[in-house]
Amino acid sequence: MKKLLAVFCVAALGGLALVSAREQEPAAPAKKGGKKGEKGGAKKVELPHPFYWAAPDELRGDWQGEGFVAQVIPAMDKIFSRQDLIPQQADGGRYEAHIFRKFDVANDKPVAVMEGALAGGTVTLAGDGWTGTIADGHFKAAHGGDSFDMRPIARTPPTLGAQPPAGAIVLFDGANMNAWARMKEKDWLTEDGPSPWRLVPGSAMEIVPRSGGLISHKWFGDAKIHVEFRNLGGPTNSGVYIQDRYEANINEMYGRLDGNPCAQFDNSIPAGEHPGIRASRPPLEWQTMDIDFHAPRFDAAGNKTADARVTLLFNGTVMYQDHKLGPVTLNAARLGEAPTGPIQLQEHGMPVQFRNIWVVEGKK
């Protein structure tokens, strides 16, 4: 088995820091009827920190056997999901394995966490009473009367590469970014020129850090939205904002046992109502969000009569099922709520790639 060591470099795009500090602004009540109100929820202050590019690693990823599954993570990968960590030479060639009974169980705790190092083509691991090895494509371990023999598994999201159905509005197919505009930084509903991101091989577009987020020219009410993305390293912070307001977050959390999982609506669903499912795929793998959004309703006077609701599948796993959205908090709170709005792809100082974005509109 080849010995592959991940190589990481600090991305110096426009300076040492890829995330710049933002001013914090006070919260104010949103206006009714969806019209843009005064400045709203407090803005989070993001301190500068480096971004690290991921390198392929043949052991990183999901493994499966009879009665057990595992996530195997290079020890160096912790710098992708925790800000301000510095790569340590001692982490080179070391791995961590999280053993579970099943994948993607809400609020699950591992059966065991094993750690070990690569030497002579074999990773020898131990932890929580378990001992085992990874060699020649097999992850074997035992503890008391339990044992397993796992193999790597590619858990391809079921809608990865899904073609837009008849009547769908294609927002990005790799040819150009004509359906998008740069979003004005202090006025999210206002276009500020053409997209500054770049087209990359694989029919994808990639965030250019510090260039600004994108908003779709077209505004949507009820909509079924398909988005594919992949993280290139970390720490990563991006998101898909429905109507420029409700954010399904994108972060690099593969292998994390704490912190906010990817694909949560952190700015519009209370913390106690999140699913606690960690369905992320490893960095460099394409992932999917399939969103069924029902816009809020308003009467003739502009008073809201029904809340926005959402169903979200992340890599095919149900994260939210017909769940109420709102109130909107943080940066988007200033916009209030509305019957329609653009889709935003968030730029937050880190490169992320997107592809195959399309929308099926609901009934008017």
C-alpha positions as CSV (number, residue, x, y, z in Angstrom):
1,M,0.0,0.0,0.0
2,K,1.3,3.4,-0.9
3,K,2.3,5.7,1.8
4,L,0.4,8.9,1.2
5,L,1.1,11.9,3.4
6,A,-1.2,14.9,3.1
7,V,0.6,18.1,2.1
8,F,-0.8,21.3,3.3
9,C,0.0,24.9,2.4
10,V,-1.3,28.2,3.6
11,A,-3.3,29.9,0.9
12,A,-2.1,33.5,0.6
13,L,-4.8,35.1,-1.4
14,G,-4.7,38.8,-1.2
15,G,-2.7,38.7,2.0
16,L,-2.1,36.4,5.0
17,A,-5.7,36.3,6.2
18,L,-8.5,35.0,4.0
19,V,-11.2,36.0,6.4
20,S,-11.4,39.7,7.3
21,A,-12.9,41.2,10.4
22,R,-16.3,42.7,9.8
23,E,-18.0,45.5,11.8
24,Q,-20.5,44.4,14.3
25,E,-23.9,46.1,13.8
26,P,-26.7,46.3,16.3
27,A,-30.0,44.4,15.8
28,A,-33.2,46.1,14.8
29,P,-36.7,44.8,14.2
30,A,-37.4,43.7,10.7
31,K,-40.2,45.5,8.8
32,K,-43.3,43.6,7.7
33,G,-44.3,42.6,4.3
34,G,-40.8,41.7,3.0
35,K,-39.6,45.2,2.3
36,K,-36.0,45.8,3.1
37,G,-35.8,47.3,6.6
38,E,-33.2,49.1,8.6
39,K,-30.0,47.4,9.7
40,G,-31.0,44.2,11.4
41,G,-29.3,41.4,13.4
42,A,-25.8,41.7,14.8
43,K,-23.1,40.8,12.4
44,K,-20.6,38.1,13.4
45,V,-17.0,39.3,13.7
46,E,-14.7,36.9,11.8
47,L,-11.1,37.2,12.9
48,P,-8.4,36.5,10.3
49,H,-7.1,33.0,10.1
50,P,-5.3,30.9,7.4
51,F,-6.9,28.5,5.0
52,Y,-5.2,25.1,4.3
53,W,-5.7,23.1,1.1
54,A,-6.5,19.4,1.3
55,A,-4.4,16.8,-0.4
56,P,-5.8,13.4,-1.5
57,D,-5.3,10.6,1.0
58,E,-6.3,7.0,0.1
59,L,-7.3,6.2,3.7
60,R,-9.4,9.2,4.4
61,G,-13.2,8.5,4.2
62,D,-15.9,6.1,5.1
63,W,-15.4,2.4,5.8
64,Q,-18.0,-0.3,6.3
65,G,-18.2,-3.9,7.5
66,E,-20.6,-6.3,9.2
67,G,-22.3,-4.5,12.1
68,F,-19.8,-1.5,12.1
69,V,-18.9,1.6,10.1
70,A,-16.1,4.0,10.5
71,Q,-14.8,7.4,9.5
72,V,-11.0,7.4,9.0
73,I,-9.4,10.9,9.3
74,P,-5.7,11.9,8.9
75,A,-4.7,13.6,12.1
76,M,-3.7,16.7,10.1
77,D,-7.3,17.2,8.9
78,K,-8.2,18.8,12.2
79,I,-6.8,22.1,10.8
80,F,-9.6,22.1,8.3
81,S,-12.4,22.5,10.9
82,R,-10.8,24.4,13.7
83,Q,-9.6,28.0,13.3
84,D,-6.1,29.1,14.1
85,L,-4.5,25.7,14.4
86,I,-1.0,25.3,12.9
87,P,0.0,22.1,11.2
88,Q,2.2,20.0,13.5
89,Q,5.0,17.8,12.1
90,A,4.1,15.1,14.7
91,D,0.7,14.7,13.0
92,G,2.2,13.5,9.7
93,G,1.3,9.9,9.0
94,R,-1.0,9.7,12.0
95,Y,-4.7,8.8,11.7
96,E,-7.9,8.8,13.8
97,A,-10.8,6.3,13.3
98,H,-14.3,6.9,14.7
99,I,-16.2,3.6,14.9
100,F,-20.1,3.7,14.8
101,R,-22.8,1.1,14.3
102,K,-24.4,3.1,11.4
103,F,-23.8,6.3,9.4
104,D,-25.7,9.5,9.9
105,V,-27.5,8.8,13.1
106,A,-28.7,11.9,14.9
107,N,-26.6,12.9,17.9
108,D,-24.7,9.7,17.6
109,K,-21.6,8.9,19.8
110,P,-18.8,6.6,18.5
111,V,-18.4,3.1,19.8
112,A,-14.7,3.8,19.9
113,V,-12.2,6.4,18.9
114,M,-8.9,4.8,17.8
115,E,-5.6,6.5,17.0
116,G,-2.5,5.3,15.4
117,A,0.4,5.8,12.9
118,L,1.4,4.6,9.5
119,A,4.6,2.6,9.3
120,G,5.7,0.1,6.7
121,G,2.4,0.3,4.8
122,T,0.2,-0.5,7.9
123,V,-1.6,1.8,10.2
124,T,-1.7,0.4,13.7
125,L,-4.5,1.8,15.8
126,A,-5.8,1.5,19.4
127,G,-8.4,3.2,21.6
128,D,-11.3,2.6,24.0
129,G,-10.2,-1.0,24.4
130,W,-10.0,-1.7,20.7
131,T,-6.9,-2.6,18.7
132,G,-6.5,-3.0,15.0
133,T,-4.8,-2.3,11.7
134,I,-5.5,-0.8,8.3
135,A,-3.5,-2.5,5.6
136,D,-4.1,-3.7,2.0
137,G,-7.6,-2.1,1.8
138,H,-8.9,-3.7,5.1
139,F,-9.6,-2.2,8.4
140,K,-9.6,-5.0,11.0
141,A,-10.0,-4.5,14.7
142,A,-11.3,-6.3,17.8
143,H,-12.4,-5.7,21.4
144,G,-13.5,-8.6,23.6
145,G,-16.0,-10.6,21.7
146,D,-16.5,-7.9,19.0
147,S,-14.6,-7.6,15.8
148,F,-14.9,-6.2,12.3
149,D,-13.3,-6.3,8.9
150,M,-14.2,-3.1,7.0
151,R,-13.5,-2.0,3.5
152,P,-13.6,1.5,2.0
153,I,-17.0,2.6,0.7
154,A,-17.9,5.3,-1.7
155,R,-21.2,6.8,-0.4
156,T,-22.2,8.7,-3.5
157,P,-25.1,11.1,-2.8
158,P,-28.2,9.7,-4.6
159,T,-28.9,13.0,-6.5
160,L,-25.3,13.7,-7.4
161,G,-25.2,14.7,-11.1
162,A,-29.0,14.8,-11.2
163,Q,-30.2,16.5,-14.4
164,P,-32.7,19.3,-14.2
165,P,-36.2,18.2,-15.0
166,A,-38.3,19.7,-17.7
167,G,-39.3,23.2,-16.9
168,A,-36.4,23.7,-14.4
169,I,-34.5,27.0,-14.3
170,V,-30.8,26.2,-14.7
171,L,-28.7,28.6,-12.7
172,F,-25.4,27.0,-13.4
173,D,-24.3,24.2,-15.7
174,G,-20.6,25.0,-16.1
175,A,-20.9,27.0,-19.3
176,N,-21.0,30.5,-17.8
177,M,-22.1,32.5,-14.7
178,N,-24.7,34.6,-16.6
179,A,-27.5,33.8,-14.1
180,W,-25.5,35.4,-11.3
181,A,-24.3,38.8,-10.2
182,R,-22.0,40.0,-7.5
183,M,-23.9,40.9,-4.4
184,K,-23.4,44.3,-2.9
185,E,-21.8,43.9,0.4
186,K,-23.9,46.2,2.5
187,D,-27.1,45.7,0.5
188,W,-27.7,42.1,-0.1
189,L,-30.6,42.5,-2.5
190,T,-28.7,44.7,-4.9
191,E,-26.6,43.5,-7.8
192,D,-23.1,45.0,-8.0
193,G,-21.7,43.9,-11.4
194,P,-21.0,40.5,-12.9
195,S,-19.8,37.4,-11.0
196,P,-16.2,37.8,-10.0
197,W,-15.8,34.0,-9.4
198,R,-13.9,31.8,-11.8
199,L,-14.9,28.8,-13.9
200,V,-12.8,25.6,-13.2
201,P,-12.6,22.2,-14.8
202,G,-15.4,19.8,-14.1
203,S,-18.2,22.2,-15.1
204,A,-17.8,24.0,-11.8
205,M,-17.2,27.5,-10.5
206,E,-15.0,28.4,-7.6
207,I,-15.2,31.2,-5.1
208,V,-12.5,33.8,-5.4
209,P,-11.8,34.8,-1.8
210,R,-12.6,38.4,-0.9
211,S,-14.4,39.0,-4.2
212,G,-17.9,39.0,-2.7
213,G,-20.9,36.6,-2.7
214,L,-23.2,35.9,-5.6
215,I,-27.0,36.4,-5.9
216,S,-29.2,35.0,-8.7
217,H,-30.7,37.5,-11.1
218,K,-34.0,35.7,-10.7
219,W,-36.0,35.9,-7.5
220,F,-37.9,32.9,-6.2
221,G,-40.9,32.1,-3.9
222,D,-41.7,28.5,-3.5
223,A,-38.9,26.4,-5.0
224,K,-37.1,23.1,-5.1
225,I,-33.4,23.8,-5.3
226,H,-30.6,21.5,-6.2
227,V,-27.0,22.5,-5.4
228,E,-23.7,20.5,-5.6
229,F,-20.6,21.8,-3.8
230,R,-17.2,20.5,-2.6
231,N,-14.9,21.8,0.0
232,L,-11.2,22.1,-0.9
233,G,-9.8,22.3,2.6
234,G,-10.5,24.5,5.5
235,P,-11.5,26.0,7.7
236,T,-14.4,26.5,5.4
237,N,-17.3,28.9,5.8
238,S,-19.9,29.4,3.0
239,G,-23.6,28.8,2.6
240,V,-26.7,28.7,0.3
241,Y,-29.1,31.5,1.3
242,I,-32.7,30.9,0.2
243,Q,-34.3,34.3,-0.7
244,D,-31.0,35.8,0.5
245,R,-32.3,35.2,4.0
246,Y,-32.4,31.6,5.2
247,E,-28.9,30.1,5.3
248,A,-28.1,26.4,4.8
249,N,-24.5,26.5,6.0
250,I,-21.5,25.0,4.4
251,N,-18.5,24.1,6.5
252,E,-15.8,21.5,6.7
253,M,-16.8,19.1,9.5
254,Y,-15.9,15.7,8.2
255,G,-14.7,13.6,11.2
256,R,-15.7,16.2,13.8
257,L,-17.6,14.9,16.8
258,D,-18.5,18.4,18.0
259,G,-19.3,21.8,16.5
260,N,-22.1,22.7,14.1
261,P,-22.7,20.1,11.4
262,C,-22.8,21.1,7.8
263,A,-26.2,21.9,6.1
264,Q,-27.9,23.4,9.2
265,F,-30.1,26.5,9.1
266,D,-28.1,28.2,11.9
267,N,-29.5,31.7,11.3
268,S,-33.2,30.8,11.1
269,I,-33.9,27.7,13.2
270,P,-33.3,27.7,17.0
271,A,-30.3,25.7,18.1
272,G,-32.4,23.2,20.1
273,E,-34.2,22.2,16.9
274,H,-31.3,21.2,14.8
275,P,-31.1,17.5,13.7
276,G,-27.5,16.8,15.0
277,I,-26.8,14.7,12.0
278,R,-23.2,14.6,10.6
279,A,-23.7,13.6,7.0
280,S,-20.7,15.4,5.5
281,R,-18.4,13.7,3.0
282,P,-14.7,14.2,3.2
283,P,-13.0,17.3,1.7
284,L,-12.5,17.1,-2.1
285,E,-15.7,15.0,-2.5
286,W,-18.8,16.4,-4.2
287,Q,-21.8,16.8,-2.0
288,T,-25.5,17.7,-2.6
289,M,-28.2,19.8,-1.0
290,D,-31.8,19.2,-2.2
291,I,-34.1,21.9,-0.7
292,D,-37.9,22.1,-0.9
293,F,-38.7,25.6,0.2
294,H,-42.1,27.1,0.9
295,A,-42.0,30.9,1.1
296,P,-43.8,32.8,3.9
297,R,-47.2,34.2,3.1
298,F,-48.5,37.7,3.5
299,D,-51.9,39.4,3.4
300,A,-52.7,42.5,1.3
301,A,-51.6,44.7,4.2
302,G,-48.1,43.1,4.3
303,N,-48.7,41.1,7.5
304,K,-47.2,37.7,7.6
305,T,-49.9,35.0,7.7
306,A,-47.7,31.8,7.4
307,D,-44.1,31.1,8.2
308,A,-41.6,29.8,5.6
309,R,-41.0,26.1,5.8
310,V,-38.3,23.8,4.5
311,T,-37.3,20.2,3.8
312,L,-33.6,19.7,3.3
313,L,-31.8,16.5,2.2
314,F,-28.0,16.7,2.6
315,N,-26.2,14.0,0.6
316,G,-29.6,12.1,0.6
317,T,-30.0,12.3,4.4
318,V,-33.1,14.1,5.7
319,M,-31.9,17.0,7.8
320,Y,-35.2,18.9,8.1
321,Q,-38.7,17.8,7.2
322,D,-41.3,20.5,6.6
323,H,-39.7,22.6,9.3
324,K,-40.6,26.1,10.2
325,L,-38.0,28.8,9.3
326,G,-37.6,32.1,11.2
327,P,-37.1,34.4,12.8
328,V,-34.1,35.3,10.6
329,T,-31.1,36.4,12.7
330,L,-27.5,37.6,12.2
331,N,-26.6,39.5,9.0
332,A,-29.8,38.6,7.1
333,A,-32.1,39.9,9.7
334,R,-32.0,43.4,8.3
335,L,-33.9,42.2,5.2
336,G,-37.0,41.0,7.0
337,E,-39.0,38.3,5.3
338,A,-40.6,38.5,1.9
339,P,-42.6,36.5,-0.6
340,T,-39.7,36.2,-3.0
341,G,-35.9,36.8,-3.1
342,P,-32.7,35.7,-4.9
343,I,-30.6,32.7,-4.0
344,Q,-27.2,33.7,-2.5
345,L,-24.0,31.7,-2.7
346,Q,-21.9,33.0,0.2
347,E,-18.3,34.1,-0.1
348,H,-16.6,34.2,3.3
349,G,-12.9,34.3,2.5
350,M,-12.4,30.7,1.5
351,P,-12.4,28.8,-1.9
352,V,-15.4,26.5,-2.3
353,Q,-16.6,25.0,-5.6
354,F,-20.2,24.8,-6.9
355,R,-21.8,23.0,-9.9
356,N,-25.1,21.7,-11.3
357,I,-27.4,24.3,-9.7
358,W,-31.1,24.3,-10.8
359,V,-34.5,25.3,-9.5
360,V,-38.0,24.1,-10.0
361,E,-40.4,26.9,-9.2
362,G,-43.6,26.2,-7.2
363,K,-47.0,27.4,-8.1
364,K,-47.4,31.1,-8.2
